[in-house]
């Protein structure tokens, strides 16, 4: 895939993230990312505002193996970054809130894991939101995003950011608000294998998953908790996957090659 930068730079209307170190979702249980159904933003509620001295913009990036992309493959994992950009001044702290929704019905799209230390996840009205965790002097916030199932279509990431002067109030701050659309990649050339072509055993299992297949090519695996968090991944060696170091529970295990993919639920006990 051609390497290029895909960014959203918006001098925007501001975002309703309160002026202390906790985000609006944490304090009042409200979405403030600008997504449909969210609460008011600064453009209508007069919170941090967009006319502050920092001229805040917001950048949203989706990356796979170090390459920035504009589309996703169902079920695969990506690095999602939200960056609060400023053109002038030196903000003392930064804040953000974002969510990813399926464009067709505004339901939650995919799942998040491995958040950066300055970010946290919370659930509001059956949606997952990410927002700043305490005071952040860093202007970037990242997470691993597991894309939704095939057929979901376009996914829109709604993101709001704040560049604040740290005076304990909302005056003198700058806000940004925007959205980026990521399209679902055409994976019609990728074959979904049946259990006759590949199978995992034993199930339930304790320490190792054996991969029963006659395919002879390089393969990779991902182990995802049933909640979507990726707990293990790597190159498949000797048709065996070591899960001895993960907690007991239900997982979705995926093995894939250049032109195929196979998924199966495995119970670790």
Helices and strands as residue ranges (DSSP letters): H 24-28, H 42-45, E 56-64, E 67-69, E 71-72, E 77-86, E 93-102, E 111-113, E 119-124, E 127-132, E 140-146, E 155-164, E 174-184, E 191-192, E 198-201, E 208-213, E 220-225, E 230-235, E 240-242, E 249-256, E 260-268
